[in-house]
Amino acid sequence: MAEGKASQEALKRVWHYPSREEHPEAEIFVFDAWCKSCGICTAFCPTGVFTSDKSGRPVVTNPDKCIVCGLCEIMCPDMAITVHKERRKKGASGDNGAKPDDGPGGGQA
């Protein structure tokens, strides 16, 4: 009987991905309830946006370095990371004008 009640409770739960309204101040949000501190986001981030706290949880310490590549979101096995930051437009400050397929240096010789 307990098993039936547990499955009914599971059906009542509504899954939702954290929306922008739930963390309006964060461009890069780590949903702590889902994060298991695996370190994948920290390892895959090409610009060093994340560091780990003492328990191994990712901390967004350098949000300005984020290039919105999406690797942290894609690689997170728990879907615990949301990036709401927008990509910089070509030619914007700090952008070398590189297209995604230009490789390092923006295709410059």
N, CA, C and O atoms as CSV, one atom per row, in Angstrom:
chain,resi,resn,atom,element,x,y,z
A,1,MET,N,N,0.818,-1.192,0.000
A,1,MET,CA,C,0.000,0.000,0.000
A,1,MET,C,C,0.861,1.255,0.000
A,1,MET,O,O,0.504,2.256,-0.621
A,2,ALA,N,N,1.997,1.205,0.695
A,2,ALA,CA,C,2.883,2.362,0.749
A,2,ALA,C,C,3.455,2.684,-0.624
A,2,ALA,O,O,3.667,3.849,-0.960
A,3,GLU,N,N,3.706,1.637,-1.423
A,3,GLU,CA,C,4.247,1.862,-2.762
A,3,GLU,C,C,3.262,2.635,-3.629
A,3,GLU,O,O,3.662,3.537,-4.365
A,4,GLY,N,N,1.995,2.298,-3.549
A,4,GLY,CA,C,0.968,2.991,-4.331
A,4,GLY,C,C,0.860,4.450,-3.938
A,4,GLY,O,O,0.680,5.320,-4.790
A,5,LYS,N,N,0.970,4.717,-2.649
A,5,LYS,CA,C,0.891,6.100,-2.170
A,5,LYS,C,C,2.103,6.900,-2.647
A,5,LYS,O,O,1.975,8.060,-3.038
A,6,ALA,N,N,3.280,6.271,-2.613
A,6,ALA,CA,C,4.499,6.953,-3.060
A,6,ALA,C,C,4.412,7.309,-4.546
A,6,ALA,O,O,4.808,8.402,-4.953
A,7,SER,N,N,3.889,6.374,-5.355
A,7,SER,CA,C,3.800,6.663,-6.789
A,7,SER,C,C,2.750,7.743,-7.066
A,7,SER,O,O,2.910,8.535,-7.995
A,8,GLN,N,N,1.692,7.779,-6.279
A,8,GLN,CA,C,0.699,8.843,-6.427
A,8,GLN,C,C,1.305,10.197,-6.079
A,8,GLN,O,O,1.022,11.193,-6.745
A,9,GLU,N,N,2.137,10.239,-5.040
A,9,GLU,CA,C,2.805,11.483,-4.657
A,9,GLU,C,C,3.744,11.936,-5.770
A,9,GLU,O,O,3.827,13.128,-6.068
A,10,ALA,N,N,4.446,10.996,-6.382
A,10,ALA,CA,C,5.358,11.335,-7.476
A,10,ALA,C,C,4.591,11.934,-8.649
A,10,ALA,O,O,5.076,12.867,-9.290
A,11,LEU,N,N,3.407,11.414,-8.938
A,11,LEU,CA,C,2.602,11.948,-10.033
A,11,LEU,C,C,2.116,13.361,-9.738
A,11,LEU,O,O,1.904,14.146,-10.662
A,12,LYS,N,N,1.938,13.692,-8.473
A,12,LYS,CA,C,1.454,15.017,-8.101
A,12,LYS,C,C,2.532,16.085,-8.257
A,12,LYS,O,O,2.225,17.262,-8.444
A,13,ARG,N,N,3.792,15.670,-8.181
A,13,ARG,CA,C,4.873,16.638,-8.323
A,13,ARG,C,C,4.887,17.187,-9.735
A,13,ARG,O,O,4.723,16.450,-10.707
A,14,VAL,N,N,5.080,18.466,-9.831
A,14,VAL,CA,C,5.143,19.104,-11.141
A,14,VAL,C,C,6.586,19.526,-11.380
A,14,VAL,O,O,7.141,20.334,-10.637
A,15,TRP,N,N,7.182,18.970,-12.424
A,15,TRP,CA,C,8.561,19.309,-12.755
A,15,TRP,C,C,8.556,20.603,-13.540
A,15,TRP,O,O,7.717,20.803,-14.418
A,16,HIS,N,N,9.480,21.466,-13.231
A,16,HIS,CA,C,9.655,22.671,-14.024
A,16,HIS,C,C,11.109,23.099,-13.981
A,16,HIS,O,O,11.806,22.908,-12.984
A,17,TYR,N,N,11.542,23.674,-15.072
A,17,TYR,CA,C,12.897,24.207,-15.135
A,17,TYR,C,C,12.855,25.595,-14.506
A,17,TYR,O,O,11.938,26.361,-14.800
A,18,PRO,N,N,13.811,25.944,-13.654
A,18,PRO,CA,C,13.772,27.266,-13.005
A,18,PRO,C,C,13.678,28.390,-14.032
A,18,PRO,O,O,14.475,28.458,-14.968
A,19,SER,N,N,12.717,29.251,-13.849
A,19,SER,CA,C,12.516,30.344,-14.793
A,19,SER,C,C,13.335,31.568,-14.390
A,19,SER,O,O,13.888,31.633,-13.292
A,20,ARG,N,N,13.396,32.507,-15.278
A,20,ARG,CA,C,14.120,33.758,-15.031
A,20,ARG,C,C,13.551,34.481,-13.808
A,20,ARG,O,O,14.297,35.142,-13.086
A,21,GLU,N,N,12.255,34.368,-13.567
A,21,GLU,CA,C,11.622,35.025,-12.433
A,21,GLU,C,C,12.091,34.451,-11.098
A,21,GLU,O,O,12.063,35.144,-10.081
A,22,GLU,N,N,12.521,33.196,-11.096
A,22,GLU,CA,C,12.972,32.554,-9.853
A,22,GLU,C,C,14.368,33.013,-9.441
A,22,GLU,O,O,14.750,32.852,-8.282
A,23,HIS,N,N,15.116,33.568,-10.349
A,23,HIS,CA,C,16.460,34.070,-10.053
A,23,HIS,C,C,16.768,35.239,-10.981
A,23,HIS,O,O,17.658,35.147,-11.827
A,24,PRO,N,N,16.030,36.345,-10.823
A,24,PRO,CA,C,16.145,37.460,-11.780
A,24,PRO,C,C,17.501,38.150,-11.795
A,24,PRO,O,O,17.863,38.767,-12.797
A,25,GLU,N,N,18.254,38.060,-10.715
A,25,GLU,CA,C,19.536,38.752,-10.653
A,25,GLU,C,C,20.678,37.943,-11.267
A,25,GLU,O,O,21.766,38.480,-11.476
A,26,ALA,N,N,20.455,36.690,-11.554
A,26,ALA,CA,C,21.535,35.822,-12.023
A,26,ALA,C,C,21.454,35.570,-13.523
A,26,ALA,O,O,20.430,35.111,-14.028
A,27,GLU,N,N,22.531,35.868,-14.227
A,27,GLU,CA,C,22.606,35.529,-15.644
A,27,GLU,C,C,22.994,34.064,-15.814
A,27,GLU,O,O,22.612,33.418,-16.790
A,28,ILE,N,N,23.756,33.551,-14.855
A,28,ILE,CA,C,24.172,32.154,-14.853
A,28,ILE,C,C,23.722,31.605,-13.504
A,28,ILE,O,O,24.199,32.045,-12.459
A,29,PHE,N,N,22.816,30.657,-13.529
A,29,PHE,CA,C,22.196,30.176,-12.299
A,29,PHE,C,C,22.456,28.697,-12.100
A,29,PHE,O,O,22.249,27.896,-13.012
A,30,VAL,N,N,22.914,28.329,-10.898
A,30,VAL,CA,C,23.097,26.932,-10.530
A,30,VAL,C,C,21.974,26.578,-9.555
A,30,VAL,O,O,21.895,27.133,-8.459
A,31,PHE,N,N,21.118,25.663,-9.957
A,31,PHE,CA,C,19.988,25.235,-9.142
A,31,PHE,C,C,20.506,24.198,-8.145
A,31,PHE,O,O,20.653,23.020,-8.471
A,32,ASP,N,N,20.779,24.661,-6.922
A,32,ASP,CA,C,21.431,23.831,-5.906
A,32,ASP,C,C,20.697,22.528,-5.596
A,32,ASP,O,O,21.333,21.519,-5.292
A,33,ALA,N,N,19.375,22.539,-5.670
A,33,ALA,CA,C,18.610,21.334,-5.351
A,33,ALA,C,C,18.897,20.193,-6.330
A,33,ALA,O,O,18.744,19.023,-5.979
A,34,TRP,N,N,19.309,20.526,-7.548
A,34,TRP,CA,C,19.588,19.493,-8.541
A,34,TRP,C,C,21.068,19.177,-8.680
A,34,TRP,O,O,21.422,18.099,-9.158
A,35,CYS,N,N,21.936,20.088,-8.274
A,35,CYS,CA,C,23.376,19.912,-8.452
A,35,CYS,C,C,23.917,18.850,-7.506
A,35,CYS,O,O,23.614,18.857,-6.312
A,36,LYS,N,N,24.731,17.925,-8.054
A,36,LYS,CA,C,25.345,16.896,-7.209
A,36,LYS,C,C,26.854,17.116,-7.057
A,36,LYS,O,O,27.574,16.218,-6.621
A,37,SER,N,N,27.323,18.302,-7.414
A,37,SER,CA,C,28.729,18.681,-7.235
A,37,SER,C,C,29.697,17.780,-7.990
A,37,SER,O,O,30.733,17.392,-7.451
A,38,CYS,N,N,29.369,17.449,-9.222
A,38,CYS,CA,C,30.230,16.557,-10.004
A,38,CYS,C,C,31.451,17.269,-10.576
A,38,CYS,O,O,32.465,16.628,-10.851
A,39,GLY,N,N,31.368,18.593,-10.758
A,39,GLY,CA,C,32.497,19.354,-11.271
A,39,GLY,C,C,32.601,19.427,-12.783
A,39,GLY,O,O,33.550,20.012,-13.306
A,40,ILE,N,N,31.655,18.849,-13.491
A,40,ILE,CA,C,31.717,18.843,-14.949
A,40,ILE,C,C,31.651,20.262,-15.506
A,40,ILE,O,O,32.392,20.595,-16.431
A,41,CYS,N,N,30.780,21.097,-14.960
A,41,CYS,CA,C,30.646,22.472,-15.468
A,41,CYS,C,C,31.953,23.237,-15.302
A,41,CYS,O,O,32.370,23.971,-16.198
A,42,THR,N,N,32.588,23.063,-14.162
A,42,THR,CA,C,33.857,23.736,-13.887
A,42,THR,C,C,34.936,23.247,-14.841
A,42,THR,O,O,35.744,24.038,-15.328
A,43,ALA,N,N,34.950,21.959,-15.105
A,43,ALA,CA,C,35.960,21.372,-15.988
A,43,ALA,C,C,35.770,21.782,-17.446
A,43,ALA,O,O,36.754,22.012,-18.149
A,44,PHE,N,N,34.540,21.877,-17.908
A,44,PHE,CA,C,34.282,22.163,-19.315
A,44,PHE,C,C,34.240,23.644,-19.658
A,44,PHE,O,O,34.363,23.995,-20.831
A,45,CYS,N,N,34.071,24.520,-18.681
A,45,CYS,CA,C,33.974,25.948,-18.982
A,45,CYS,C,C,35.300,26.440,-19.572
A,45,CYS,O,O,36.330,26.376,-18.902
A,46,PRO,N,N,35.288,26.930,-20.816
A,46,PRO,CA,C,36.538,27.327,-21.459
A,46,PRO,C,C,37.123,28.643,-20.942
A,46,PRO,O,O,38.281,28.951,-21.223
A,47,THR,N,N,36.346,29.415,-20.197
A,47,THR,CA,C,36.835,30.721,-19.755
A,47,THR,C,C,36.974,30.852,-18.243
A,47,THR,O,O,37.362,31.917,-17.763
A,48,GLY,N,N,36.672,29.816,-17.481
A,48,GLY,CA,C,36.856,29.868,-16.037
A,48,GLY,C,C,35.798,30.661,-15.290
A,48,GLY,O,O,36.112,31.368,-14.332
A,49,VAL,N,N,34.560,30.552,-15.718
A,49,VAL,CA,C,33.467,31.253,-15.051
A,49,VAL,C,C,33.229,30.672,-13.653
A,49,VAL,O,O,32.903,31.402,-12.717
A,50,PHE,N,N,33.393,29.352,-13.522
A,50,PHE,CA,C,33.093,28.663,-12.263
A,50,PHE,C,C,34.342,28.347,-11.450
A,50,PHE,O,O,35.415,28.096,-11.998
A,51,THR,N,N,34.176,28.365,-10.140
A,51,THR,CA,C,35.117,27.761,-9.210
A,51,THR,C,C,34.265,26.843,-8.334
A,51,THR,O,O,33.038,26.867,-8.425
A,52,SER,N,N,34.894,26.050,-7.505
A,52,SER,CA,C,34.152,25.149,-6.626
A,52,SER,C,C,34.296,25.600,-5.183
A,52,SER,O,O,35.357,26.068,-4.771
A,53,ASP,N,N,33.219,25.455,-4.417
A,53,ASP,CA,C,33.314,25.754,-2.988
A,53,ASP,C,C,33.890,24.539,-2.266
A,53,ASP,O,O,34.279,23.566,-2.913
A,54,LYS,N,N,33.948,24.580,-0.950
A,54,LYS,CA,C,34.559,23.495,-0.173
A,54,LYS,C,C,33.869,22.156,-0.375
A,54,LYS,O,O,34.501,21.104,-0.273
A,55,SER,N,N,32.573,22.193,-0.661
A,55,SER,CA,C,31.831,20.945,-0.860
A,55,SER,C,C,31.857,20.478,-2.313
A,55,SER,O,O,31.303,19.427,-2.636
A,56,GLY,N,N,32.501,21.254,-3.194
A,56,GLY,CA,C,32.593,20.886,-4.603
A,56,GLY,C,C,31.510,21.474,-5.482
A,56,GLY,O,O,31.493,21.230,-6.688
A,57,ARG,N,N,30.615,22.235,-4.905
A,57,ARG,CA,C,29.542,22.867,-5.685
A,57,ARG,C,C,30.107,23.998,-6.535
A,57,ARG,O,O,30.992,24.727,-6.088
A,58,PRO,N,N,29.603,24.147,-7.752
A,58,PRO,CA,C,30.080,25.234,-8.608
A,58,PRO,C,C,29.588,26.587,-8.097
A,58,PRO,O,O,28.450,26.731,-7.651
A,59,VAL,N,N,30.478,27.564,-8.177
A,59,VAL,CA,C,30.158,28.935,-7.797
A,59,VAL,C,C,30.494,29.817,-8.994
A,59,VAL,O,O,31.590,29.728,-9.548
A,60,VAL,N,N,29.562,30.657,-9.385
A,60,VAL,CA,C,29.791,31.569,-10.511
A,60,VAL,C,C,30.614,32.733,-9.968
A,60,VAL,O,O,30.070,33.662,-9.370
A,61,THR,N,N,31.929,32.677,-10.180
A,61,THR,CA,C,32.818,33.702,-9.641
A,61,THR,C,C,33.248,34.729,-10.683
A,61,THR,O,O,33.656,35.837,-10.334
A,62,ASN,N,N,33.159,34.366,-11.950
A,62,ASN,CA,C,33.577,35.272,-13.025
A,62,ASN,C,C,32.517,35.353,-14.113
A,62,ASN,O,O,32.782,34.953,-15.248
A,63,PRO,N,N,31.312,35.862,-13.801
A,63,PRO,CA,C,30.242,35.867,-14.807
A,63,PRO,C,C,30.562,36.704,-16.041
A,63,PRO,O,O,30.034,36.438,-17.121
A,64,ASP,N,N,31.418,37.708,-15.893
A,64,ASP,CA,C,31.769,38.541,-17.046
A,64,ASP,C,C,32.601,37.789,-18.080
A,64,ASP,O,O,32.680,38.215,-19.232
A,65,LYS,N,N,33.223,36.677,-17.685
A,65,LYS,CA,C,34.021,35.887,-18.619
A,65,LYS,C,C,33.162,34.954,-19.474
A,65,LYS,O,O,33.658,34.361,-20.433
A,66,CYS,N,N,31.880,34.821,-19.132
A,66,CYS,CA,C,31.003,33.898,-19.854
A,66,CYS,C,C,30.844,34.339,-21.307
A,66,CYS,O,O,30.507,35.490,-21.588
A,67,ILE,N,N,31.094,33.403,-22.226
A,67,ILE,CA,C,30.937,33.669,-23.655
A,67,ILE,C,C,29.652,33.025,-24.192
A,67,ILE,O,O,29.419,33.017,-25.401
A,68,VAL,N,N,28.845,32.503,-23.318
A,68,VAL,CA,C,27.555,31.892,-23.635
A,68,VAL,C,C,27.722,30.753,-24.649
A,68,VAL,O,O,26.961,30.638,-25.609
A,69,CYS,N,N,28.722,29.930,-24.412
A,69,CYS,CA,C,28.940,28.782,-25.297
A,69,CYS,C,C,27.933,27.669,-25.007
A,69,CYS,O,O,27.643,26.847,-25.876
A,70,GLY,N,N,27.404,27.646,-23.782
A,70,GLY,CA,C,26.403,26.653,-23.427
A,70,GLY,C,C,26.938,25.326,-22.941
A,70,GLY,O,O,26.156,24.430,-22.621
A,71,LEU,N,N,28.257,25.173,-22.875
A,71,LEU,CA,C,28.811,23.887,-22.453
A,71,LEU,C,C,28.374,23.491,-21.051
A,71,LEU,O,O,28.108,22.316,-20.799
A,72,CYS,N,N,28.295,24.448,-20.139
A,72,CYS,CA,C,27.894,24.107,-18.772
A,72,CYS,C,C,26.472,23.548,-18.748
A,72,CYS,O,O,26.200,22.569,-18.053
A,73,GLU,N,N,25.578,24.161,-19.494
A,73,GLU,CA,C,24.190,23.682,-19.557
A,73,GLU,C,C,24.105,22.318,-20.241
A,73,GLU,O,O,23.418,21.415,-19.764
A,74,ILE,N,N,24.799,22.184,-21.342
A,74,ILE,CA,C,24.735,20.951,-22.134
A,74,ILE,C,C,25.363,19.773,-21.394
A,74,ILE,O,O,24.817,18.670,-21.403
A,75,MET,N,N,26.494,20.002,-20.762
A,75,MET,CA,C,27.234,18.909,-20.132
A,75,MET,C,C,26.719,18.533,-18.745
A,75,MET,O,O,27.010,17.438,-18.264
A,76,CYS,N,N,25.970,19.402,-18.098
A,76,CYS,CA,C,25.472,19.112,-16.754
A,76,CYS,C,C,24.521,17.916,-16.792
A,76,CYS,O,O,23.465,17.992,-17.419
A,77,PRO,N,N,24.880,16.814,-16.128
A,77,PRO,CA,C,24.018,15.632,-16.160
A,77,PRO,C,C,22.727,15.818,-15.370
A,77,PRO,O,O,21.784,15.043,-15.530
A,78,ASP,N,N,22.680,16.829,-14.527
A,78,ASP,CA,C,21.497,17.056,-13.692
A,78,ASP,C,C,20.647,18.222,-14.159
A,78,ASP,O,O,19.657,18.562,-13.511
A,79,MET,N,N,21.015,18.843,-15.276
A,79,MET,CA,C,20.310,20.018,-15.802
A,79,MET,C,C,20.167,21.099,-14.731
A,79,MET,O,O,19.128,21.753,-14.634
A,80,ALA,N,N,21.207,21.279,-13.938
A,80,ALA,CA,C,21.166,22.202,-12.803
A,80,ALA,C,C,21.643,23.607,-13.153
A,80,ALA,O,O,21.623,24.486,-12.291
A,81,ILE,N,N,22.069,23.843,-14.382
A,81,ILE,CA,C,22.596,25.153,-14.761
A,81,ILE,C,C,21.732,25.773,-15.853
A,81,ILE,O,O,21.353,25.121,-16.827
A,82,THR,N,N,21.438,27.048,-15.656
A,82,THR,CA,C,20.696,27.824,-16.641
A,82,THR,C,C,21.502,29.072,-16.953
A,82,THR,O,O,21.943,29.773,-16.042
A,83,VAL,N,N,21.696,29.352,-18.227
A,83,VAL,CA,C,22.380,30.573,-18.631
A,83,VAL,C,C,21.360,31.474,-19.308
A,83,VAL,O,O,20.822,31.139,-20.363
A,84,HIS,N,N,21.098,32.626,-18.689
A,84,HIS,CA,C,20.156,33.590,-19.253
A,84,HIS,C,C,20.883,34.753,-19.900
A,84,HIS,O,O,20.256,35.681,-20.411
A,85,LYS,N,N,22.188,34.702,-19.878
A,85,LYS,CA,C,22.995,35.766,-20.458
A,85,LYS,C,C,22.839,35.720,-21.973
A,85,LYS,O,O,22.707,34.643,-22.554
A,86,GLU,N,N,22.853,36.877,-22.608
A,86,GLU,CA,C,22.735,36.922,-24.059
A,86,GLU,C,C,24.111,36.965,-24.701
A,86,GLU,O,O,25.059,37.514,-24.140
A,87,ARG,N,N,24.203,36.373,-25.891
A,87,ARG,CA,C,25.462,36.414,-26.631
A,87,ARG,C,C,25.782,37.845,-27.015
A,87,ARG,O,O,24.888,38.634,-27.319
A,88,ARG,N,N,27.079,38.176,-26.999
A,88,ARG,CA,C,27.505,39.500,-27.464
A,88,ARG,C,C,27.332,39.576,-28.959
A,88,ARG,O,O,27.559,38.595,-29.669
A,89,LYS,N,N,26.938,40.720,-29.436
A,89,LYS,CA,C,26.802,40.903,-30.873
A,89,LYS,C,C,28.182,41.089,-31.477
A,89,LYS,O,O,29.084,41.612,-30.822
A,90,LYS,N,N,28.349,40.673,-32.699
A,90,LYS,CA,C,29.625,40.769,-33.390
A,90,LYS,C,C,30.126,42.208,-33.361
A,90,LYS,O,O,29.397,43.140,-33.700
A,91,GLY,N,N,31.375,42.376,-32.953
A,91,GLY,CA,C,31.979,43.687,-32.885
A,91,GLY,C,C,31.755,44.396,-31.559
A,91,GLY,O,O,32.221,45.520,-31.374
A,92,ALA,N,N,31.047,43.753,-30.630
A,92,ALA,CA,C,30.809,44.365,-29.316
A,92,ALA,C,C,32.109,44.379,-28.526
A,92,ALA,O,O,33.055,43.661,-28.851
A,93,SER,N,N,32.144,45.186,-27.507
A,93,SER,CA,C,33.336,45.318,-26.662
A,93,SER,C,C,33.815,43.958,-26.182
A,93,SER,O,O,33.022,43.173,-25.664
A,94,GLY,N,N,35.079,43.673,-26.344
A,94,GLY,CA,C,35.664,42.413,-25.897
A,94,GLY,C,C,35.519,41.289,-26.896
A,94,GLY,O,O,36.001,40.184,-26.649
A,95,ASP,N,N,34.869,41.539,-28.015
A,95,ASP,CA,C,34.653,40.520,-29.027
A,95,ASP,C,C,35.664,40.752,-30.151
A,95,ASP,O,O,35.840,41.881,-30.608
A,96,ASN,N,N,36.314,39.700,-30.586
A,96,ASN,CA,C,37.298,39.856,-31.652
A,96,ASN,C,C,36.687,39.712,-33.041
A,96,ASN,O,O,37.405,39.696,-34.040
A,97,GLY,N,N,35.339,39.606,-33.102
A,97,GLY,CA,C,34.674,39.496,-34.391
A,97,GLY,C,C,34.708,38.102,-34.968
A,97,GLY,O,O,34.349,37.910,-36.130
A,98,ALA,N,N,35.133,37.114,-34.182
A,98,ALA,CA,C,35.245,35.761,-34.684
A,98,ALA,C,C,33.879,35.136,-34.885
A,98,ALA,O,O,32.965,35.338,-34.085
A,99,LYS,N,N,33.751,34.382,-35.949
A,99,LYS,CA,C,32.556,33.573,-36.169
A,99,LYS,C,C,32.817,32.242,-35.494
A,99,LYS,O,O,33.977,31.885,-35.289
A,100,PRO,N,N,31.773,31.488,-35.137
A,100,PRO,CA,C,31.981,30.220,-34.444
A,100,PRO,C,C,32.920,29.262,-35.172
A,100,PRO,O,O,33.608,28.480,-34.517
A,101,ASP,N,N,32.971,29.297,-36.502
A,101,ASP,CA,C,33.822,28.365,-37.234
A,101,ASP,C,C,35.169,28.962,-37.629
A,101,ASP,O,O,35.928,28.322,-38.357
A,102,ASP,N,N,35.484,30.169,-37.169
A,102,ASP,CA,C,36.752,30.795,-37.525
A,102,ASP,C,C,37.930,30.218,-36.746
A,102,ASP,O,O,39.074,30.318,-37.191
A,103,GLY,N,N,37.665,29.621,-35.598
A,103,GLY,CA,C,38.755,29.113,-34.772
A,103,GLY,C,C,39.433,30.217,-34.015
A,103,GLY,O,O,38.953,31.350,-34.033
A,104,PRO,N,N,40.540,29.932,-33.343
A,104,PRO,CA,C,41.224,30.924,-32.531
A,104,PRO,C,C,41.681,32.126,-33.359
A,104,PRO,O,O,42.167,31.974,-34.479
A,105,GLY,N,N,41.517,33.313,-32.793
A,105,GLY,CA,C,41.991,34.522,-33.462
A,105,GLY,C,C,41.029,35.100,-34.466
A,105,GLY,O,O,41.344,36.095,-35.119
A,106,GLY,N,N,39.843,34.494,-34.609
A,106,GLY,CA,C,38.843,35.066,-35.510
A,106,GLY,C,C,39.196,34.949,-36.980
A,106,GLY,O,O,38.719,35.743,-37.791
A,107,GLY,N,N,40.016,33.981,-37.340
A,107,GLY,CA,C,40.370,33.776,-38.731
A,107,GLY,C,C,41.421,34.745,-39.235
A,107,GLY,O,O,41.663,34.843,-40.438
A,108,GLN,N,N,42.046,35.464,-38.307
A,108,GLN,CA,C,43.070,36.422,-38.686
A,108,GLN,C,C,44.408,35.729,-38.886
A,108,GLN,O,O,44.720,34.777,-38.170
A,109,ALA,N,N,45.185,36.177,-39.821
A,109,ALA,CA,C,46.481,35.548,-40.108
A,109,ALA,C,C,47.567,36.139,-39.259
A,109,ALA,O,O,48.724,35.731,-39.365
